[in-house]
């Protein structure tokens, strides 16, 4: 029985380790953008890296991260057991993962100036529309997952520091994306700093997931699915 419990705990820990995938997604965007000639990370969306000769890097980044995030969601479901948010948090995390896959399958249209020599379509393509609209359910799921985690943390008294970090992430993640959207002009397909604000939003939201994964992994050392639900340590 003890061996079975250790095995189950080990499986959950592997699943929970996949929670670092969203943060790695952000790191890949930073590195890919820095290496692409003519790409201005401050004034271009991260999705624009899916175009051009090296577009496969960002496409793979979307799909691999989405798959790992969905795997992480199964780990969260097993780790949380019961209580507030035990079903909603993993469900919303899974939705985020699915949306990331959609973002990779349906590539955004290139905007003028990047990649060099690539013609922008006169009218948005179907896959471009799907990609762009997909951002809203993705960030809604991300925001709601964070806020549900804050609700669970409050209900279970998981510690003031963690509660404040989670509430702040739940507010700042959509707020900074809103600033990014407001900085971008659909008429000219340009903007002032929208790429920077998008990256700030990604850093906050995906960085929170890394912290959440680390927290669940830490707590999993002291409990197993057969014993006490993870997340009780303040």
VENUR-V601579 format. One record per residue. RES is the residue in one letter. SS is DSSP state (H for helix, E for strand, L for the rest). PSI is psi in whole degrees, -180 to 180 (NA if undefined). BURIAL is # if it has 9 or more other C-alpha atoms within 8 Angstrom, else .. Layout:
BEGIN
res:RES ss:SS psi:PSI burial:BURIAL
res:RES ss:SS psi:PSI burial:BURIAL
END
This chain:
BEGIN
res:X ss:L psi:-42 burial:.
res:X ss:H psi:-38 burial:.
res:X ss:H psi:-38 burial:.
res:X ss:H psi:-40 burial:.
res:X ss:H psi:-41 burial:#
res:X ss:H psi:-39 burial:#
res:X ss:H psi:-43 burial:.
res:X ss:H psi:-41 burial:#
res:X ss:H psi:-39 burial:#
res:X ss:H psi:-39 burial:.
res:X ss:H psi:-42 burial:.
res:X ss:H psi:-39 burial:#
res:X ss:H psi:-38 burial:#
res:X ss:H psi:-44 burial:#
res:X ss:H psi:-42 burial:#
res:X ss:H psi:-30 burial:#
res:X ss:H psi:-23 burial:#
res:X ss:H psi:-10 burial:#
res:X ss:H psi:-11 burial:#
res:X ss:H psi:-7 burial:#
res:X ss:H psi:-45 burial:#
res:X ss:H psi:-38 burial:#
res:X ss:H psi:-38 burial:#
res:X ss:H psi:-34 burial:#
res:X ss:H psi:-46 burial:#
res:X ss:H psi:-42 burial:#
res:X ss:H psi:-42 burial:.
res:X ss:H psi:-41 burial:#
res:X ss:H psi:-43 burial:#
res:X ss:H psi:-46 burial:#
res:X ss:H psi:-45 burial:.
res:X ss:H psi:-43 burial:#
res:X ss:H psi:-37 burial:#
res:X ss:H psi:-26 burial:#
res:X ss:H psi:-12 burial:.
res:X ss:L psi:119 burial:.
res:X ss:L psi:133 burial:.
res:X ss:L psi:0 burial:.
res:X ss:L psi:128 burial:#
res:X ss:L psi:102 burial:.
res:X ss:L psi:-27 burial:#
res:X ss:L psi:-33 burial:#
res:X ss:L psi:20 burial:#
res:X ss:L psi:147 burial:#
res:X ss:L psi:149 burial:#
res:X ss:H psi:-33 burial:#
res:X ss:H psi:-23 burial:.
res:X ss:H psi:-18 burial:#
res:X ss:H psi:-11 burial:#
res:X ss:H psi:-7 burial:#
res:X ss:L psi:159 burial:#
res:X ss:L psi:-176 burial:.
res:X ss:L psi:-33 burial:.
res:X ss:L psi:16 burial:#
res:X ss:H psi:-25 burial:#
res:X ss:H psi:-26 burial:#
res:X ss:H psi:-48 burial:#
res:X ss:H psi:-35 burial:#
res:X ss:H psi:-47 burial:#
res:X ss:H psi:-36 burial:#
res:X ss:H psi:-45 burial:#
res:X ss:H psi:-52 burial:#
res:X ss:H psi:-47 burial:#
res:X ss:H psi:-44 burial:#
res:X ss:H psi:-40 burial:#
res:X ss:H psi:-44 burial:#
res:X ss:H psi:-45 burial:#
res:X ss:H psi:-34 burial:#
res:X ss:H psi:-38 burial:#
res:X ss:H psi:-37 burial:#
res:X ss:H psi:-44 burial:#
res:X ss:H psi:-39 burial:#
res:X ss:H psi:-38 burial:#
res:X ss:H psi:-35 burial:#
res:X ss:H psi:-41 burial:#
res:X ss:H psi:-42 burial:#
res:X ss:H psi:-42 burial:#
res:X ss:H psi:-33 burial:#
res:X ss:H psi:-37 burial:#
res:X ss:H psi:-24 burial:#
res:X ss:L psi:-112 burial:#
res:X ss:L psi:-179 burial:.
res:X ss:L psi:-180 burial:.
res:X ss:L psi:129 burial:.
res:X ss:L psi:2 burial:#
res:X ss:L psi:-26 burial:#
res:X ss:L psi:-38 burial:#
res:X ss:H psi:-42 burial:#
res:X ss:H psi:-51 burial:#
res:X ss:H psi:-34 burial:#
res:X ss:H psi:-48 burial:#
res:X ss:H psi:-35 burial:#
res:X ss:H psi:-41 burial:#
res:X ss:H psi:-39 burial:#
res:X ss:H psi:-43 burial:#
res:X ss:H psi:-46 burial:#
res:X ss:H psi:-44 burial:#
res:X ss:H psi:-43 burial:#
res:X ss:H psi:-34 burial:#
res:X ss:H psi:-39 burial:#
res:X ss:H psi:-44 burial:#
res:X ss:H psi:-41 burial:#
res:X ss:H psi:-28 burial:#
res:X ss:H psi:-37 burial:#
res:X ss:H psi:-43 burial:.
res:X ss:L psi:99 burial:#
res:X ss:L psi:140 burial:#
res:X ss:L psi:155 burial:#
res:X ss:L psi:146 burial:#
res:X ss:L psi:141 burial:#
res:X ss:L psi:159 burial:.
res:X ss:L psi:133 burial:.
res:X ss:L psi:-18 burial:.
res:X ss:L psi:134 burial:#
res:X ss:L psi:159 burial:#
res:X ss:L psi:129 burial:.
res:X ss:L psi:-4 burial:.
res:X ss:L psi:127 burial:#
res:X ss:L psi:131 burial:.
res:X ss:L psi:140 burial:.
res:X ss:L psi:145 burial:.
res:X ss:L psi:-35 burial:.
res:X ss:L psi:146 burial:.
res:X ss:L psi:138 burial:.
res:X ss:L psi:167 burial:.
res:X ss:H psi:-45 burial:.
res:X ss:H psi:-30 burial:#
res:X ss:H psi:-42 burial:#
res:X ss:H psi:-46 burial:#
res:X ss:H psi:-45 burial:#
res:X ss:H psi:-48 burial:#
res:X ss:H psi:-42 burial:.
res:X ss:H psi:-28 burial:.
res:X ss:H psi:-23 burial:#
res:X ss:H psi:-36 burial:#
res:X ss:H psi:-49 burial:.
res:X ss:H psi:-30 burial:#
res:X ss:H psi:-49 burial:#
res:X ss:H psi:-25 burial:#
res:X ss:H psi:-45 burial:#
res:X ss:H psi:-43 burial:#
res:X ss:H psi:-48 burial:#
res:X ss:H psi:-45 burial:#
res:X ss:H psi:-35 burial:#
res:X ss:H psi:-42 burial:#
res:X ss:H psi:-45 burial:#
res:X ss:H psi:-36 burial:#
res:X ss:H psi:-36 burial:#
res:X ss:H psi:-36 burial:#
res:X ss:H psi:-42 burial:#
res:X ss:H psi:-43 burial:#
res:X ss:H psi:-43 burial:#
res:X ss:H psi:-40 burial:#
res:X ss:H psi:-46 burial:#
res:X ss:H psi:-33 burial:.
res:X ss:L psi:4 burial:.
res:X ss:L psi:58 burial:.
res:X ss:L psi:7 burial:#
res:X ss:L psi:134 burial:#
res:X ss:H psi:-40 burial:.
res:X ss:H psi:-49 burial:.
res:X ss:H psi:-40 burial:#
res:X ss:H psi:-45 burial:#
res:X ss:H psi:-41 burial:.
res:X ss:H psi:-43 burial:.
res:X ss:H psi:-42 burial:#
res:X ss:H psi:-44 burial:#
res:X ss:H psi:-42 burial:.
res:X ss:H psi:-39 burial:#
res:X ss:H psi:-27 burial:#
res:X ss:H psi:-45 burial:#
res:X ss:H psi:-29 burial:#
res:X ss:H psi:-53 burial:#
res:X ss:H psi:-31 burial:#
res:X ss:H psi:-45 burial:#
res:X ss:H psi:-32 burial:#
res:X ss:H psi:-36 burial:#
res:X ss:H psi:-42 burial:.
res:X ss:H psi:-41 burial:#
res:X ss:H psi:-45 burial:#
res:X ss:H psi:-39 burial:.
res:X ss:H psi:-23 burial:.
res:X ss:H psi:-11 burial:#
res:X ss:E psi:140 burial:#
res:X ss:E psi:120 burial:#
res:X ss:L psi:-23 burial:.
res:X ss:L psi:-42 burial:.
res:X ss:L psi:-5 burial:.
res:X ss:L psi:37 burial:#
res:X ss:E psi:180 burial:#
res:X ss:E psi:-170 burial:#
res:X ss:L psi:91 burial:.
res:X ss:L psi:12 burial:#
res:X ss:H psi:-32 burial:#
res:X ss:H psi:-40 burial:#
res:X ss:H psi:-46 burial:#
res:X ss:H psi:-35 burial:#
res:X ss:H psi:-41 burial:#
res:X ss:H psi:-34 burial:#
res:X ss:H psi:-43 burial:#
res:X ss:H psi:-44 burial:#
res:X ss:H psi:-42 burial:#
res:X ss:H psi:-41 burial:#
res:X ss:H psi:-54 burial:#
res:X ss:H psi:-48 burial:#
res:X ss:H psi:-31 burial:#
res:X ss:H psi:-38 burial:#
res:X ss:H psi:-41 burial:#
res:X ss:H psi:-38 burial:#
res:X ss:H psi:-43 burial:#
res:X ss:H psi:-40 burial:.
res:X ss:H psi:-43 burial:#
res:X ss:H psi:-45 burial:#
res:X ss:H psi:-39 burial:#
res:X ss:H psi:-45 burial:#
res:X ss:H psi:-37 burial:#
res:X ss:H psi:-41 burial:#
res:X ss:H psi:-47 burial:.
res:X ss:H psi:-25 burial:#
res:X ss:H psi:-15 burial:#
res:X ss:L psi:-21 burial:.
res:X ss:L psi:-1 burial:.
res:X ss:L psi:170 burial:#
res:X ss:L psi:164 burial:#
res:X ss:L psi:-24 burial:#
res:X ss:L psi:-6 burial:.
res:X ss:L psi:-108 burial:.
res:X ss:L psi:137 burial:.
res:X ss:L psi:143 burial:#
res:X ss:L psi:149 burial:#
res:X ss:L psi:12 burial:#
res:X ss:L psi:-13 burial:.
res:X ss:L psi:126 burial:.
res:X ss:L psi:NA burial:.
END
